[in-house]
Amino acid sequence: MNVRQEQWPRPHGTRVLTVANQKGGVGKTTSTVNIAAALALHGLRVLVIDLDPQGNASTALGIDHKVGIESVYDVLLGGRPIAEIARQVDFVDTLWCLPATLDLAGADIELTSQVAREYRLQRALVEYLQDQGADAPDYVFIDCPPSLGLLTLNALVAGREMLIPIQCEFYALEGLSQLLSTVDLVKSHLNPGLAVTTVLLTMYDSRTRLADEVAQEVRNHFGPLVVESVIPRNVRVSEAPGYGQTVMTYDAGSRGAIGYLQAAYEIAHRGAKKDGEPA
């Protein structure tokens, strides 16, 4: 498929995708920033909300996030508007990032005493999208920490869709039942519109039989929710954040970049406007 030359379709309204998996090391942040960058490089407006205190998504997008800088912490606990704090990414002018700093590390505890603690991000995001009007982003990706605390809960309440990265390794599905149970609870009590729409296979090693077996197991379990393109293990993907870039700009010809490009293309077309719908 020719994913490079054509203008990618815009969704009908803003798609808000929460990227979560409480298991660490599954390529969650890497997938967030690279899919976001791929969409932005093809003319779509994208906002990445970094909810992980480590700030890895901010690093990959070249956004300064040292302690004391205004960040998503100020949105959640200071009531600051997202528009005042989100920053444009240098290498793609249609990509923005709401950074995370280590100030966020204690946010789970601080949020406990807040009124409507689960809705802090949702309210800020709704206000932001309304204020942006026709300039609102086409996509919002919320990168969660590897836990099921109040930060992830805020992301699940704010999201409309959920993207789950799953690595093609042993125990890939371990712990997912807890995540999906949490999603069901959120749908029942806090955000009935949330739906798991996308499952992405990451860290695929074509040299091993195990990777194929895990990929097939995931496809059997999740069916059409699984993106056809898989993300291969690729050293360029790991190197890119060290240069404040995603692999999409660091080495666009690498296997990792091509994998993410194809995955983003599929995600864009899954949520595209149908013919005849209003722009």
Secondary structure as GFF3:
##gff-version 3
##sequence-region A 1 279
A	DSSP	beta_strand	15	19	.	.	.	ID=ss1
A	DSSP	alpha_helix	28	41	.	.	.	ID=ss2
A	DSSP	beta_strand	46	50	.	.	.	ID=ss3
A	DSSP	alpha_helix	56	60	.	.	.	ID=ss4
A	DSSP	alpha_helix	72	78	.	.	.	ID=ss5
A	DSSP	alpha_helix	82	85	.	.	.	ID=ss6
A	DSSP	beta_strand	87	88	.	.	.	ID=ss7
A	DSSP	beta_strand	95	98	.	.	.	ID=ss8
A	DSSP	three_ten_helix	102	106	.	.	.	ID=ss9
A	DSSP	alpha_helix	107	111	.	.	.	ID=ss10
A	DSSP	three_ten_helix	117	119	.	.	.	ID=ss11
A	DSSP	alpha_helix	120	132	.	.	.	ID=ss12
A	DSSP	three_ten_helix	133	135	.	.	.	ID=ss13
A	DSSP	beta_strand	139	143	.	.	.	ID=ss14
A	DSSP	alpha_helix	150	158	.	.	.	ID=ss15
A	DSSP	beta_strand	161	167	.	.	.	ID=ss16
A	DSSP	alpha_helix	176	189	.	.	.	ID=ss17
A	DSSP	beta_strand	195	202	.	.	.	ID=ss18
A	DSSP	alpha_helix	209	222	.	.	.	ID=ss19
A	DSSP	three_ten_helix	223	225	.	.	.	ID=ss20
A	DSSP	alpha_helix	235	239	.	.	.	ID=ss21
A	DSSP	three_ten_helix	240	243	.	.	.	ID=ss22
A	DSSP	alpha_helix	247	250	.	.	.	ID=ss23
A	DSSP	alpha_helix	255	270	.	.	.	ID=ss24
###
